[in-house]
Amino acid sequence: MRITKSRLLPIFFIVILLLISACSTTTRTVTRISTDEVTDLSGRWNDTDSKLVAEQMIKDMIYRPWIEEFVLENDRKPVIIVGSIRNKSSEHIQTDTFVKDIERELINSGKVKFVASDKERMQILEERYYQQSHASDETAKSLAQETGADFMLIGTITSNVDAIGGKAAIFYQVDMELVNIETNEKVWMGSKEIKKFIRQSKTKF
């Protein structure tokens, strides 16, 4: 049977489409790595930045004079609660993860006592109210027995991007303050800066 040009043309296009599809197929390889390994792929704020900043800032905070003065005056460790950490940077940052890194460093320092955040307290308060009606008198936890915080830790994350011709410098600054809840006195202020240089061709920042 003779194949005419009109029949050959659709077959030709189908072959071309199949070749294009085959060439555009990509393979993905996933490799498990240590959670301690630095993976800075995009140059944006990441888990390594969060952990390092939390570690360095809390280490600076707990070795400043305010903590020794408080212990001498009150004969006990100060009680701290972490307040709002506001993201004022130009990108989306999971501040909840950063707050958890801060809380972990505070607890592990052994220098202070630490109480739950406002969101966590609401869940615990609901449980205490539930126990008043459903738990035995011996095991029900009393109301109005919470440990009050002496200080609140608050902070902000800001950033600045300077980019031109496939090159960019990203600057992050984390500022934190420790405030006496009773007097509103700021007893400690800390700042941590991170600067990253990114070079990538044909990419817009």
mmCIF file of the C-alpha atoms, coordinates in Angstrom:
data_MODEL
# 
_entry.id   MODEL 
# 
loop_
_atom_site.group_PDB 
_atom_site.id 
_atom_site.type_symbol 
_atom_site.label_atom_id 
_atom_site.label_alt_id 
_atom_site.label_comp_id 
_atom_site.label_asym_id 
_atom_site.label_entity_id 
_atom_site.label_seq_id 
_atom_site.pdbx_PDB_ins_code 
_atom_site.Cartn_x 
_atom_site.Cartn_y 
_atom_site.Cartn_z 
_atom_site.occupancy 
_atom_site.B_iso_or_equiv 
_atom_site.pdbx_formal_charge 
_atom_site.auth_seq_id 
_atom_site.auth_comp_id 
_atom_site.auth_asym_id 
_atom_site.auth_atom_id 
_atom_site.pdbx_PDB_model_num 
ATOM 1   C CA . MET A 1 1   ? 0.000   0.000  0.000  1.00 0.00 ? 1   MET A CA 1 
ATOM 2   C CA . ARG A 1 2   ? 1.324   3.349  -0.971 1.00 0.00 ? 2   ARG A CA 1 
ATOM 3   C CA . ILE A 1 3   ? 1.783   5.904  1.841  1.00 0.00 ? 3   ILE A CA 1 
ATOM 4   C CA . THR A 1 4   ? 0.836   9.327  0.669  1.00 0.00 ? 4   THR A CA 1 
ATOM 5   C CA . LYS A 1 5   ? 2.260   12.596 1.992  1.00 0.00 ? 5   LYS A CA 1 
ATOM 6   C CA . SER A 1 6   ? -1.033  13.360 3.705  1.00 0.00 ? 6   SER A CA 1 
ATOM 7   C CA . ARG A 1 7   ? -0.727  10.138 5.750  1.00 0.00 ? 7   ARG A CA 1 
ATOM 8   C CA . LEU A 1 8   ? 2.999   10.523 6.378  1.00 0.00 ? 8   LEU A CA 1 
ATOM 9   C CA . LEU A 1 9   ? 2.711   14.024 7.877  1.00 0.00 ? 9   LEU A CA 1 
ATOM 10  C CA . PRO A 1 10  ? 0.768   13.048 11.033 1.00 0.00 ? 10  PRO A CA 1 
ATOM 11  C CA . ILE A 1 11  ? 3.158   10.136 11.636 1.00 0.00 ? 11  ILE A CA 1 
ATOM 12  C CA . PHE A 1 12  ? 6.096   12.530 11.316 1.00 0.00 ? 12  PHE A CA 1 
ATOM 13  C CA . PHE A 1 13  ? 4.637   14.892 13.933 1.00 0.00 ? 13  PHE A CA 1 
ATOM 14  C CA . ILE A 1 14  ? 3.925   12.021 16.340 1.00 0.00 ? 14  ILE A CA 1 
ATOM 15  C CA . VAL A 1 15  ? 7.544   10.851 16.076 1.00 0.00 ? 15  VAL A CA 1 
ATOM 16  C CA . ILE A 1 16  ? 8.806   14.407 16.728 1.00 0.00 ? 16  ILE A CA 1 
ATOM 17  C CA . LEU A 1 17  ? 6.562   14.747 19.783 1.00 0.00 ? 17  LEU A CA 1 
ATOM 18  C CA . LEU A 1 18  ? 7.787   11.424 21.164 1.00 0.00 ? 18  LEU A CA 1 
ATOM 19  C CA . LEU A 1 19  ? 11.418  12.482 20.692 1.00 0.00 ? 19  LEU A CA 1 
ATOM 20  C CA . ILE A 1 20  ? 10.815  15.823 22.431 1.00 0.00 ? 20  ILE A CA 1 
ATOM 21  C CA . SER A 1 21  ? 9.058   14.072 25.297 1.00 0.00 ? 21  SER A CA 1 
ATOM 22  C CA . ALA A 1 22  ? 11.948  11.616 25.672 1.00 0.00 ? 22  ALA A CA 1 
ATOM 23  C CA . CYS A 1 23  ? 14.539  14.387 25.664 1.00 0.00 ? 23  CYS A CA 1 
ATOM 24  C CA . SER A 1 24  ? 12.657  16.420 28.275 1.00 0.00 ? 24  SER A CA 1 
ATOM 25  C CA . THR A 1 25  ? 12.397  13.517 30.737 1.00 0.00 ? 25  THR A CA 1 
ATOM 26  C CA . THR A 1 26  ? 14.489  14.127 33.850 1.00 0.00 ? 26  THR A CA 1 
ATOM 27  C CA . THR A 1 27  ? 15.575  11.790 36.586 1.00 0.00 ? 27  THR A CA 1 
ATOM 28  C CA . ARG A 1 28  ? 15.640  12.668 40.273 1.00 0.00 ? 28  ARG A CA 1 
ATOM 29  C CA . THR A 1 29  ? 18.062  11.221 42.768 1.00 0.00 ? 29  THR A CA 1 
ATOM 30  C CA . VAL A 1 30  ? 17.443  11.468 46.511 1.00 0.00 ? 30  VAL A CA 1 
ATOM 31  C CA . THR A 1 31  ? 20.324  11.001 48.927 1.00 0.00 ? 31  THR A CA 1 
ATOM 32  C CA . ARG A 1 32  ? 19.902  10.903 52.692 1.00 0.00 ? 32  ARG A CA 1 
ATOM 33  C CA . ILE A 1 33  ? 22.351  13.137 54.552 1.00 0.00 ? 33  ILE A CA 1 
ATOM 34  C CA . SER A 1 34  ? 23.063  14.010 58.164 1.00 0.00 ? 34  SER A CA 1 
ATOM 35  C CA . THR A 1 35  ? 20.755  16.614 59.714 1.00 0.00 ? 35  THR A CA 1 
ATOM 36  C CA . ASP A 1 36  ? 23.900  18.383 60.961 1.00 0.00 ? 36  ASP A CA 1 
ATOM 37  C CA . GLU A 1 37  ? 25.213  18.866 57.425 1.00 0.00 ? 37  GLU A CA 1 
ATOM 38  C CA . VAL A 1 38  ? 24.917  22.387 55.999 1.00 0.00 ? 38  VAL A CA 1 
ATOM 39  C CA . THR A 1 39  ? 22.703  22.468 52.874 1.00 0.00 ? 39  THR A CA 1 
ATOM 40  C CA . ASP A 1 40  ? 22.595  26.028 51.580 1.00 0.00 ? 40  ASP A CA 1 
ATOM 41  C CA . LEU A 1 41  ? 21.046  25.517 48.151 1.00 0.00 ? 41  LEU A CA 1 
ATOM 42  C CA . SER A 1 42  ? 19.130  28.748 47.564 1.00 0.00 ? 42  SER A CA 1 
ATOM 43  C CA . GLY A 1 43  ? 21.030  31.116 49.837 1.00 0.00 ? 43  GLY A CA 1 
ATOM 44  C CA . ARG A 1 44  ? 17.842  31.877 51.741 1.00 0.00 ? 44  ARG A CA 1 
ATOM 45  C CA . TRP A 1 45  ? 17.291  31.544 55.487 1.00 0.00 ? 45  TRP A CA 1 
ATOM 46  C CA . ASN A 1 46  ? 17.402  27.847 56.401 1.00 0.00 ? 46  ASN A CA 1 
ATOM 47  C CA . ASP A 1 47  ? 17.547  25.406 59.319 1.00 0.00 ? 47  ASP A CA 1 
ATOM 48  C CA . THR A 1 48  ? 21.291  25.914 59.780 1.00 0.00 ? 48  THR A CA 1 
ATOM 49  C CA . ASP A 1 49  ? 20.843  29.669 60.156 1.00 0.00 ? 49  ASP A CA 1 
ATOM 50  C CA . SER A 1 50  ? 18.042  29.130 62.671 1.00 0.00 ? 50  SER A CA 1 
ATOM 51  C CA . LYS A 1 51  ? 20.059  26.754 64.851 1.00 0.00 ? 51  LYS A CA 1 
ATOM 52  C CA . LEU A 1 52  ? 23.294  28.770 64.769 1.00 0.00 ? 52  LEU A CA 1 
ATOM 53  C CA . VAL A 1 53  ? 21.593  32.082 65.541 1.00 0.00 ? 53  VAL A CA 1 
ATOM 54  C CA . ALA A 1 54  ? 19.588  30.575 68.405 1.00 0.00 ? 54  ALA A CA 1 
ATOM 55  C CA . GLU A 1 55  ? 22.672  28.916 69.874 1.00 0.00 ? 55  GLU A CA 1 
ATOM 56  C CA . GLN A 1 56  ? 24.893  31.998 69.678 1.00 0.00 ? 56  GLN A CA 1 
ATOM 57  C CA . MET A 1 57  ? 22.309  34.497 70.914 1.00 0.00 ? 57  MET A CA 1 
ATOM 58  C CA . ILE A 1 58  ? 21.179  32.427 73.903 1.00 0.00 ? 58  ILE A CA 1 
ATOM 59  C CA . LYS A 1 59  ? 24.800  31.716 74.828 1.00 0.00 ? 59  LYS A CA 1 
ATOM 60  C CA . ASP A 1 60  ? 25.462  35.457 74.838 1.00 0.00 ? 60  ASP A CA 1 
ATOM 61  C CA . MET A 1 61  ? 22.306  36.189 76.824 1.00 0.00 ? 61  MET A CA 1 
ATOM 62  C CA . ILE A 1 62  ? 22.878  33.758 79.691 1.00 0.00 ? 62  ILE A CA 1 
ATOM 63  C CA . TYR A 1 63  ? 26.438  34.935 80.353 1.00 0.00 ? 63  TYR A CA 1 
ATOM 64  C CA . ARG A 1 64  ? 25.577  38.611 80.737 1.00 0.00 ? 64  ARG A CA 1 
ATOM 65  C CA . PRO A 1 65  ? 25.431  40.381 84.155 1.00 0.00 ? 65  PRO A CA 1 
ATOM 66  C CA . TRP A 1 66  ? 21.607  40.468 84.393 1.00 0.00 ? 66  TRP A CA 1 
ATOM 67  C CA . ILE A 1 67  ? 21.314  36.782 85.246 1.00 0.00 ? 67  ILE A CA 1 
ATOM 68  C CA . GLU A 1 68  ? 23.849  36.888 88.085 1.00 0.00 ? 68  GLU A CA 1 
ATOM 69  C CA . GLU A 1 69  ? 22.218  40.005 89.508 1.00 0.00 ? 69  GLU A CA 1 
ATOM 70  C CA . PHE A 1 70  ? 18.797  38.325 89.459 1.00 0.00 ? 70  PHE A CA 1 
ATOM 71  C CA . VAL A 1 71  ? 20.034  35.168 91.210 1.00 0.00 ? 71  VAL A CA 1 
ATOM 72  C CA . LEU A 1 72  ? 21.786  37.211 93.918 1.00 0.00 ? 72  LEU A CA 1 
ATOM 73  C CA . GLU A 1 73  ? 18.682  39.296 94.537 1.00 0.00 ? 73  GLU A CA 1 
ATOM 74  C CA . ASN A 1 74  ? 16.056  36.521 94.401 1.00 0.00 ? 74  ASN A CA 1 
ATOM 75  C CA . ASP A 1 75  ? 18.036  33.388 95.327 1.00 0.00 ? 75  ASP A CA 1 
ATOM 76  C CA . ARG A 1 76  ? 16.591  31.423 92.402 1.00 0.00 ? 76  ARG A CA 1 
ATOM 77  C CA . LYS A 1 77  ? 16.900  31.020 88.649 1.00 0.00 ? 77  LYS A CA 1 
ATOM 78  C CA . PRO A 1 78  ? 14.991  33.506 86.478 1.00 0.00 ? 78  PRO A CA 1 
ATOM 79  C CA . VAL A 1 79  ? 11.889  32.246 84.675 1.00 0.00 ? 79  VAL A CA 1 
ATOM 80  C CA . ILE A 1 80  ? 11.682  33.110 80.971 1.00 0.00 ? 80  ILE A CA 1 
ATOM 81  C CA . ILE A 1 81  ? 8.944   32.914 78.370 1.00 0.00 ? 81  ILE A CA 1 
ATOM 82  C CA . VAL A 1 82  ? 9.501   33.380 74.632 1.00 0.00 ? 82  VAL A CA 1 
ATOM 83  C CA . GLY A 1 83  ? 7.162   35.974 73.166 1.00 0.00 ? 83  GLY A CA 1 
ATOM 84  C CA . SER A 1 84  ? 6.734   37.088 69.560 1.00 0.00 ? 84  SER A CA 1 
ATOM 85  C CA . ILE A 1 85  ? 9.549   36.678 67.039 1.00 0.00 ? 85  ILE A CA 1 
ATOM 86  C CA . ARG A 1 86  ? 8.388   38.821 64.108 1.00 0.00 ? 86  ARG A CA 1 
ATOM 87  C CA . ASN A 1 87  ? 9.496   38.181 60.563 1.00 0.00 ? 87  ASN A CA 1 
ATOM 88  C CA . LYS A 1 88  ? 10.118  41.532 58.842 1.00 0.00 ? 88  LYS A CA 1 
ATOM 89  C CA . SER A 1 89  ? 12.344  40.066 56.154 1.00 0.00 ? 89  SER A CA 1 
ATOM 90  C CA . SER A 1 90  ? 11.626  39.947 52.432 1.00 0.00 ? 90  SER A CA 1 
ATOM 91  C CA . GLU A 1 91  ? 11.000  36.204 52.444 1.00 0.00 ? 91  GLU A CA 1 
ATOM 92  C CA . HIS A 1 92  ? 8.862   33.617 54.184 1.00 0.00 ? 92  HIS A CA 1 
ATOM 93  C CA . ILE A 1 93  ? 10.591  32.366 57.328 1.00 0.00 ? 93  ILE A CA 1 
ATOM 94  C CA . GLN A 1 94  ? 9.191   29.715 59.638 1.00 0.00 ? 94  GLN A CA 1 
ATOM 95  C CA . THR A 1 95  ? 9.516   31.646 62.890 1.00 0.00 ? 95  THR A CA 1 
ATOM 96  C CA . ASP A 1 96  ? 7.931   28.751 64.817 1.00 0.00 ? 96  ASP A CA 1 
ATOM 97  C CA . THR A 1 97  ? 10.993  26.641 64.015 1.00 0.00 ? 97  THR A CA 1 
ATOM 98  C CA . PHE A 1 98  ? 13.297  29.438 65.170 1.00 0.00 ? 98  PHE A CA 1 
ATOM 99  C CA . VAL A 1 99  ? 11.321  29.812 68.412 1.00 0.00 ? 99  VAL A CA 1 
ATOM 100 C CA . LYS A 1 100 ? 11.708  26.083 69.104 1.00 0.00 ? 100 LYS A CA 1 
ATOM 101 C CA . ASP A 1 101 ? 15.465  26.344 68.549 1.00 0.00 ? 101 ASP A CA 1 
ATOM 102 C CA . ILE A 1 102 ? 15.555  29.213 71.058 1.00 0.00 ? 102 ILE A CA 1 
ATOM 103 C CA . GLU A 1 103 ? 13.484  27.297 73.600 1.00 0.00 ? 103 GLU A CA 1 
ATOM 104 C CA . ARG A 1 104 ? 15.759  24.273 73.254 1.00 0.00 ? 104 ARG A CA 1 
ATOM 105 C CA . GLU A 1 105 ? 18.869  26.351 73.894 1.00 0.00 ? 105 GLU A CA 1 
ATOM 106 C CA . LEU A 1 106 ? 17.252  28.006 76.927 1.00 0.00 ? 106 LEU A CA 1 
ATOM 107 C CA . ILE A 1 107 ? 16.265  24.707 78.529 1.00 0.00 ? 107 ILE A CA 1 
ATOM 108 C CA . ASN A 1 108 ? 19.571  22.995 77.776 1.00 0.00 ? 108 ASN A CA 1 
ATOM 109 C CA . SER A 1 109 ? 21.573  25.884 79.224 1.00 0.00 ? 109 SER A CA 1 
ATOM 110 C CA . GLY A 1 110 ? 20.498  24.990 82.765 1.00 0.00 ? 110 GLY A CA 1 
ATOM 111 C CA . LYS A 1 111 ? 20.846  28.672 83.696 1.00 0.00 ? 111 LYS A CA 1 
ATOM 112 C CA . VAL A 1 112 ? 17.171  29.597 83.597 1.00 0.00 ? 112 VAL A CA 1 
ATOM 113 C CA . LYS A 1 113 ? 13.720  28.110 84.068 1.00 0.00 ? 113 LYS A CA 1 
ATOM 114 C CA . PHE A 1 114 ? 11.404  28.151 81.116 1.00 0.00 ? 114 PHE A CA 1 
ATOM 115 C CA . VAL A 1 115 ? 7.599   28.238 80.876 1.00 0.00 ? 115 VAL A CA 1 
ATOM 116 C CA . ALA A 1 116 ? 5.262   27.365 78.014 1.00 0.00 ? 116 ALA A CA 1 
ATOM 117 C CA . SER A 1 117 ? 4.141   29.930 75.455 1.00 0.00 ? 117 SER A CA 1 
ATOM 118 C CA . ASP A 1 118 ? 0.646   31.429 75.382 1.00 0.00 ? 118 ASP A CA 1 
ATOM 119 C CA . LYS A 1 119 ? -0.610  28.942 72.772 1.00 0.00 ? 119 LYS A CA 1 
ATOM 120 C CA . GLU A 1 120 ? 0.756   25.996 74.719 1.00 0.00 ? 120 GLU A CA 1 
ATOM 121 C CA . ARG A 1 121 ? -0.680  27.313 77.981 1.00 0.00 ? 121 ARG A CA 1 
ATOM 122 C CA . MET A 1 122 ? -4.202  27.380 76.546 1.00 0.00 ? 122 MET A CA 1 
ATOM 123 C CA . GLN A 1 123 ? -4.033  23.656 75.773 1.00 0.00 ? 123 GLN A CA 1 
ATOM 124 C CA . ILE A 1 124 ? -2.669  22.888 79.231 1.00 0.00 ? 124 ILE A CA 1 
ATOM 125 C CA . LEU A 1 125 ? -5.311  25.093 80.885 1.00 0.00 ? 125 LEU A CA 1 
ATOM 126 C CA . GLU A 1 126 ? -8.077  23.210 79.083 1.00 0.00 ? 126 GLU A CA 1 
ATOM 127 C CA . GLU A 1 127 ? -6.627  19.958 80.412 1.00 0.00 ? 127 GLU A CA 1 
ATOM 128 C CA . ARG A 1 128 ? -6.546  21.309 83.988 1.00 0.00 ? 128 ARG A CA 1 
ATOM 129 C CA . TYR A 1 129 ? -10.177 22.402 83.760 1.00 0.00 ? 129 TYR A CA 1 
ATOM 130 C CA . TYR A 1 130 ? -11.079 18.965 82.405 1.00 0.00 ? 130 TYR A CA 1 
ATOM 131 C CA . GLN A 1 131 ? -9.335  17.304 85.340 1.00 0.00 ? 131 GLN A CA 1 
ATOM 132 C CA . GLN A 1 132 ? -11.392 19.311 87.857 1.00 0.00 ? 132 GLN A CA 1 
ATOM 133 C CA . SER A 1 133 ? -14.493 17.371 86.801 1.00 0.00 ? 133 SER A CA 1 
ATOM 134 C CA . HIS A 1 134 ? -13.108 14.060 85.590 1.00 0.00 ? 134 HIS A CA 1 
ATOM 135 C CA . ALA A 1 135 ? -9.894  13.239 87.455 1.00 0.00 ? 135 ALA A CA 1 
ATOM 136 C CA . SER A 1 136 ? -9.620  11.957 91.025 1.00 0.00 ? 136 SER A CA 1 
ATOM 137 C CA . ASP A 1 137 ? -8.906  14.419 93.841 1.00 0.00 ? 137 ASP A CA 1 
ATOM 138 C CA . GLU A 1 138 ? -5.492  12.833 94.334 1.00 0.00 ? 138 GLU A CA 1 
ATOM 139 C CA . THR A 1 139 ? -4.369  13.296 90.706 1.00 0.00 ? 139 THR A CA 1 
ATOM 140 C CA . ALA A 1 140 ? -6.242  16.427 89.548 1.00 0.00 ? 140 ALA A CA 1 
ATOM 141 C CA . LYS A 1 141 ? -3.891  19.357 89.073 1.00 0.00 ? 141 LYS A CA 1 
ATOM 142 C CA . SER A 1 142 ? -4.805  22.558 90.890 1.00 0.00 ? 142 SER A CA 1 
ATOM 143 C CA . LEU A 1 143 ? -5.783  25.794 89.191 1.00 0.00 ? 143 LEU A CA 1 
ATOM 144 C CA . ALA A 1 144 ? -3.890  29.054 89.737 1.00 0.00 ? 144 ALA A CA 1 
ATOM 145 C CA . GLN A 1 145 ? -0.632  27.265 90.478 1.00 0.00 ? 145 GLN A CA 1 
ATOM 146 C CA . GLU A 1 146 ? 1.301   28.239 87.370 1.00 0.00 ? 146 GLU A CA 1 
ATOM 147 C CA . THR A 1 147 ? 4.864   29.506 87.553 1.00 0.00 ? 147 THR A CA 1 
ATOM 148 C CA . GLY A 1 148 ? 4.865   33.140 86.479 1.00 0.00 ? 148 GLY A CA 1 
ATOM 149 C CA . ALA A 1 149 ? 7.576   34.299 84.097 1.00 0.00 ? 149 ALA A CA 1 
ATOM 150 C CA . ASP A 1 150 ? 9.996   37.017 85.197 1.00 0.00 ? 150 ASP A CA 1 
ATOM 151 C CA . PHE A 1 151 ? 11.213  37.918 81.713 1.00 0.00 ? 151 PHE A CA 1 
ATOM 152 C CA . MET A 1 152 ? 9.921   37.764 78.146 1.00 0.00 ? 152 MET A CA 1 
ATOM 153 C CA . LEU A 1 153 ? 12.219  37.273 75.150 1.00 0.00 ? 153 LEU A CA 1 
ATOM 154 C CA . ILE A 1 154 ? 11.057  39.066 71.996 1.00 0.00 ? 154 ILE A CA 1 
ATOM 155 C CA . GLY A 1 155 ? 12.703  39.733 68.649 1.00 0.00 ? 155 GLY A CA 1 
ATOM 156 C CA . THR A 1 156 ? 12.605  40.489 64.933 1.00 0.00 ? 156 THR A CA 1 
ATOM 157 C CA . ILE A 1 157 ? 14.193  39.080 61.780 1.00 0.00 ? 157 ILE A CA 1 
ATOM 158 C CA . THR A 1 158 ? 14.954  41.535 58.969 1.00 0.00 ? 158 THR A CA 1 
ATOM 159 C CA . SER A 1 159 ? 16.735  41.136 55.643 1.00 0.00 ? 159 SER A CA 1 
ATOM 160 C CA . ASN A 1 160 ? 18.100  43.123 52.738 1.00 0.00 ? 160 ASN A CA 1 
ATOM 161 C CA . VAL A 1 161 ? 18.917  41.903 49.220 1.00 0.00 ? 161 VAL A CA 1 
ATOM 162 C CA . ASP A 1 162 ? 21.374  43.662 46.905 1.00 0.00 ? 162 ASP A CA 1 
ATOM 163 C CA . ALA A 1 163 ? 21.376  42.038 43.459 1.00 0.00 ? 163 ALA A CA 1 
ATOM 164 C CA . ILE A 1 164 ? 22.669  42.750 39.951 1.00 0.00 ? 164 ILE A CA 1 
ATOM 165 C CA . GLY A 1 165 ? 23.650  40.661 36.932 1.00 0.00 ? 165 GLY A CA 1 
ATOM 166 C CA . GLY A 1 166 ? 23.167  37.205 38.429 1.00 0.00 ? 166 GLY A CA 1 
ATOM 167 C CA . LYS A 1 167 ? 24.915  38.126 41.677 1.00 0.00 ? 167 LYS A CA 1 
ATOM 168 C CA . ALA A 1 168 ? 23.219  38.796 44.986 1.00 0.00 ? 168 ALA A CA 1 
ATOM 169 C CA . ALA A 1 169 ? 24.180  39.556 48.559 1.00 0.00 ? 169 ALA A CA 1 
ATOM 170 C CA . ILE A 1 170 ? 21.574  38.681 51.175 1.00 0.00 ? 170 ILE A CA 1 
ATOM 171 C CA . PHE A 1 171 ? 21.937  40.262 54.601 1.00 0.00 ? 171 PHE A CA 1 
ATOM 172 C CA . TYR A 1 172 ? 19.978  39.006 57.619 1.00 0.00 ? 172 TYR A CA 1 
ATOM 173 C CA . GLN A 1 173 ? 19.822  40.647 61.017 1.00 0.00 ? 173 GLN A CA 1 
ATOM 174 C CA . VAL A 1 174 ? 18.204  39.101 64.085 1.00 0.00 ? 174 VAL A CA 1 
ATOM 175 C CA . ASP A 1 175 ? 17.568  41.441 67.014 1.00 0.00 ? 175 ASP A CA 1 
ATOM 176 C CA . MET A 1 176 ? 16.362  40.146 70.363 1.00 0.00 ? 176 MET A CA 1 
ATOM 177 C CA . GLU A 1 177 ? 15.519  41.757 73.696 1.00 0.00 ? 177 GLU A CA 1 
ATOM 178 C CA . LEU A 1 178 ? 14.886  40.351 77.162 1.00 0.00 ? 178 LEU A CA 1 
ATOM 179 C CA . VAL A 1 179 ? 12.285  42.408 79.041 1.00 0.00 ? 179 VAL A CA 1 
ATOM 180 C CA . ASN A 1 180 ? 11.411  42.356 82.733 1.00 0.00 ? 180 ASN A CA 1 
ATOM 181 C CA . ILE A 1 181 ? 7.657   41.624 82.736 1.00 0.00 ? 181 ILE A CA 1 
ATOM 182 C CA . GLU A 1 182 ? 6.978   43.500 85.970 1.00 0.00 ? 182 GLU A CA 1 
ATOM 183 C CA . THR A 1 183 ? 9.006   46.654 85.284 1.00 0.00 ? 183 THR A CA 1 
ATOM 184 C CA . ASN A 1 184 ? 9.268   46.674 81.439 1.00 0.00 ? 184 ASN A CA 1 
ATOM 185 C CA . GLU A 1 185 ? 13.017  47.096 81.901 1.00 0.00 ? 185 GLU A CA 1 
ATOM 186 C CA . LYS A 1 186 ? 15.170  45.731 79.083 1.00 0.00 ? 186 LYS A CA 1 
ATOM 187 C CA . VAL A 1 187 ? 17.918  43.730 80.784 1.00 0.00 ? 187 VAL A CA 1 
ATOM 188 C CA . TRP A 1 188 ? 19.604  42.337 77.670 1.00 0.00 ? 188 TRP A CA 1 
ATOM 189 C CA . MET A 1 189 ? 19.745  43.148 73.960 1.00 0.00 ? 189 MET A CA 1 
ATOM 190 C CA . GLY A 1 190 ? 21.474  41.030 71.335 1.00 0.00 ? 190 GLY A CA 1 
ATOM 191 C CA . SER A 1 191 ? 22.007  41.158 67.591 1.00 0.00 ? 191 SER A CA 1 
ATOM 192 C CA . LYS A 1 192 ? 23.243  38.542 65.130 1.00 0.00 ? 192 LYS A CA 1 
ATOM 193 C CA . GLU A 1 193 ? 24.069  39.199 61.474 1.00 0.00 ? 193 GLU A CA 1 
ATOM 194 C CA . ILE A 1 194 ? 24.367  36.770 58.567 1.00 0.00 ? 194 ILE A CA 1 
ATOM 195 C CA . LYS A 1 195 ? 25.554  37.717 55.086 1.00 0.00 ? 195 LYS A CA 1 
ATOM 196 C CA . LYS A 1 196 ? 25.487  35.412 52.075 1.00 0.00 ? 196 LYS A CA 1 
ATOM 197 C CA . PHE A 1 197 ? 26.854  35.949 48.569 1.00 0.00 ? 197 PHE A CA 1 
ATOM 198 C CA . ILE A 1 198 ? 25.142  34.133 45.705 1.00 0.00 ? 198 ILE A CA 1 
ATOM 199 C CA . ARG A 1 199 ? 26.366  33.869 42.130 1.00 0.00 ? 199 ARG A CA 1 
ATOM 200 C CA . GLN A 1 200 ? 24.103  32.243 39.569 1.00 0.00 ? 200 GLN A CA 1 
ATOM 201 C CA . SER A 1 201 ? 23.832  32.854 35.829 1.00 0.00 ? 201 SER A CA 1 
ATOM 202 C CA . LYS A 1 202 ? 20.534  33.796 34.177 1.00 0.00 ? 202 LYS A CA 1 
ATOM 203 C CA . THR A 1 203 ? 18.618  33.884 37.426 1.00 0.00 ? 203 THR A CA 1 
ATOM 204 C CA . LYS A 1 204 ? 16.510  36.703 38.787 1.00 0.00 ? 204 LYS A CA 1 
ATOM 205 C CA . PHE A 1 205 ? 16.602  37.393 42.479 1.00 0.00 ? 205 PHE A CA 1 
# 
